[in-house]
Amino acid sequence: DIYVRQVTIPEGYNMFDIAQAIEQAGLGPSADFLNAARTDLFLVKEIDPQAQSLEGYLFPDTYAFNRTMSAHDMAAAMVHHFRQEAKTIELSEDVHRIVTMASIVEKETAVAEERPEVASVYYNRLKINMALAADPSVIYAALLNGRYRGTIYQSDLQFPSPYNTYKFPGLPPGPIANPGIAALQAAMHPADTQFLYFVADAQGHHRFARTLDEHNRNVAAYRHALAAQ
């Protein structure tokens, strides 16, 4: 069908990425999709009354969209898919909190089996009112304010956005991306750990630590491994 276009939304895409993918697939201007994602809140009102946009509820998958569909129709299809998947994993309590946490976990690691550990780090931090200090949230704060320049600058870490989890303790006001099933399940069922820190290793995984000393040793080991490559 000449009117049908396939568009793939990977796990961890945010609404800006999705809007771009929609435009690249020839399904309409990115600005139209962004507008729908920001204003069609009635689509998620009953599952997340606190939602500030459809971020977090635009479920990652490959969609076949008809070119006559509006941005609203496409966003609604993604939200409908989210609702189906949420039912499958029995996500009905604390939806806003779980999806927000899952979005951070999704952005922090591509390794599915590490996600419950990553979730545990952030939940442990929340418990003691320690800043989450999640880089992806800083990037999202910059994106929302049209100031992201491809990398995190010192000024971004100081930027007074409620999405900046270096500056403000607690979860950001809402999701920062659209998580898949594995990240949602990790946020629902985090590992039982005392970990408060993690850092990448040079093999695409992470090393977890309970104390700052231990974490600093892991950071030094990571830098050493990078230098040796």
C-alpha positions in Angstrom: 0.0 0.0 0.0 1.6 3.3 -1.1 -0.1 5.0 1.8 1.4 2.8 4.5 4.7 3.7 6.1 6.5 1.6 8.7 8.2 3.5 11.6 10.3 1.8 14.2 10.4 3.4 17.7 13.3 1.8 19.7 13.2 1.5 23.5 14.4 4.6 25.1 13.4 7.0 22.4 11.9 10.3 23.8 9.1 12.2 22.1 11.7 14.4 20.2 13.3 11.2 18.7 9.8 9.8 17.8 8.7 13.1 16.2 11.9 13.0 14.1 11.3 9.3 13.1 7.7 10.1 12.1 8.9 13.0 9.9 11.7 10.9 8.3 9.1 8.2 7.5 7.1 10.8 5.6 4.2 10.7 8.0 4.0 14.4 8.8 6.0 17.3 10.3 7.8 16.5 13.6 6.3 19.7 15.1 2.8 18.2 14.6 3.7 15.0 16.5 5.4 17.0 19.3 2.4 19.2 19.6 0.1 16.1 20.0 2.6 14.5 22.5 2.5 17.7 24.6 -1.2 18.5 24.5 -3.3 15.3 24.1 -3.0 14.5 27.8 -6.6 13.2 27.9 -5.1 10.0 26.3 -3.4 9.2 29.6 -5.5 11.1 32.1 -7.0 8.1 33.7 -3.8 6.1 34.1 -1.5 9.1 35.0 -3.3 12.3 36.1 0.1 13.9 36.8 1.3 13.4 33.2 2.8 16.6 31.7 3.0 15.1 28.2 2.6 11.7 26.6 6.3 11.0 27.3 6.7 7.5 28.8 3.4 6.2 27.2 4.4 6.2 23.5 5.2 2.5 23.5 8.4 1.4 21.6 7.6 -0.9 18.7 7.4 -1.0 14.9 4.2 0.6 13.7 2.5 0.5 10.3 0.9 3.9 9.9 -1.3 5.1 7.1 -0.2 8.4 5.6 -3.7 9.8 6.1 -3.4 9.4 9.9 -3.0 12.5 12.0 -0.2 13.0 14.6 -3.0 12.5 17.2 -4.0 9.2 15.7 -0.3 7.9 15.7 0.2 9.1 19.3 -3.1 7.4 20.3 -2.0 4.1 18.8 1.3 4.2 20.8 -0.6 5.0 24.0 -3.1 2.2 23.3 -0.1 -0.2 22.9 1.3 1.0 26.2 -2.0 0.2 27.9 -2.1 -3.3 26.5 1.5 -4.0 27.6 0.8 -2.5 31.1 -2.1 -4.9 31.5 0.1 -7.8 30.5 2.7 -7.0 33.3 -0.1 -6.0 35.7 1.1 -2.4 36.0 -1.8 -0.6 37.7 -0.4 0.9 40.9 1.9 4.0 41.1 1.9 4.2 37.3 3.5 7.7 37.2 6.3 6.8 39.5 7.0 3.4 37.9 7.1 4.8 34.3 9.3 7.7 35.4 11.7 5.3 37.1 11.6 2.9 34.1 12.4 5.7 31.7 15.6 6.5 33.6 16.6 2.9 33.9 16.0 2.4 30.2 18.3 5.3 29.3 21.0 4.2 31.8 21.7 0.7 30.5 21.1 -1.3 27.4 21.9 -4.5 29.3 18.5 -6.1 30.2 19.8 -8.2 33.1 21.4 -5.1 34.8 18.2 -3.1 34.9 16.9 -4.4 38.2 20.2 -3.4 39.8 20.1 0.0 38.2 16.6 0.5 39.5 17.7 -0.6 43.0 20.4 2.1 43.0 17.9 4.8 42.3 15.3 3.5 44.7 18.0 3.3 47.4 19.0 6.9 46.7 15.4 8.0 46.9 15.1 6.3 50.3 17.9 8.4 51.8 17.0 11.6 49.9 20.2 11.5 47.9 20.2 13.2 44.5 19.6 10.7 41.7 22.3 12.4 39.6 21.1 10.7 36.4 22.9 12.1 33.3 19.9 11.2 31.0 17.6 13.5 33.0 20.1 16.4 32.6 20.0 15.8 28.8 16.2 15.7 28.9 16.1 19.0 30.8 18.3 20.6 28.1 16.1 19.1 25.3 12.9 20.5 26.8 14.5 23.9 27.0 16.0 23.8 23.5 19.6 24.0 24.8 21.0 20.5 24.3 24.3 20.6 22.4 25.1 17.0 22.0 27.0 16.6 25.3 26.5 17.6 28.9 28.2 20.9 29.9 28.8 22.3 33.4 26.0 24.8 32.8 23.6 21.9 32.1 24.4 20.4 35.5 23.6 23.8 37.1 20.5 24.4 35.0 17.4 25.0 37.3 15.0 22.5 35.6 13.0 20.2 37.8 14.2 17.4 35.4 17.8 18.1 36.5 18.3 15.3 39.0 21.7 16.6 40.0 20.2 19.8 41.3 16.9 18.6 42.7 16.5 15.4 44.8 13.7 13.0 44.1 12.3 11.7 40.8 11.9 14.2 37.9 8.3 15.5 37.3 7.7 12.7 34.8 9.3 10.2 32.4 12.3 11.3 30.3 11.8 8.6 27.6 9.6 5.7 26.6 10.6 2.5 28.3 10.1 -1.0 27.0 8.8 -4.0 29.0 12.2 -5.0 30.6 12.7 -1.5 32.1 9.1 -1.3 33.3 9.5 -4.7 35.0 12.8 -3.6 36.6 11.1 -0.5 38.0 8.3 -2.6 39.4 10.6 -5.3 40.8 14.0 -3.8 41.5 16.8 -6.0 42.8 17.2 -6.1 46.6 20.7 -4.4 47.0 22.5 -1.8 49.1 24.0 -0.3 46.0 24.1 3.5 45.8 26.5 3.9 42.8 27.3 2.4 39.4 29.7 3.2 36.6 30.2 1.8 33.2 33.0 -0.8 32.7 34.8 -1.0 29.4 32.8 -4.0 28.2 29.4 -2.3 28.0 28.2 -3.4 31.5 28.3 -1.6 34.8 30.1 -2.1 38.2 27.9 -1.4 41.2 29.1 -0.1 44.6 27.7 0.4 48.1 30.2 3.1 49.2 31.8 6.1 47.6 35.3 4.6 48.1 34.3 1.4 46.3 32.7 3.5 43.5 35.8 5.7 43.1 37.9 2.5 42.7 35.5 1.3 40.0 35.7 4.7 38.2 39.5 4.5 38.3 39.4 1.0 36.9 37.1 2.1 34.1 39.4 5.0 33.2 42.4 2.7 33.3 40.6 0.2 31.0 39.7 3.0 28.6 43.2 4.3 28.5 44.5 0.8 27.7 42.2 0.3 24.7 
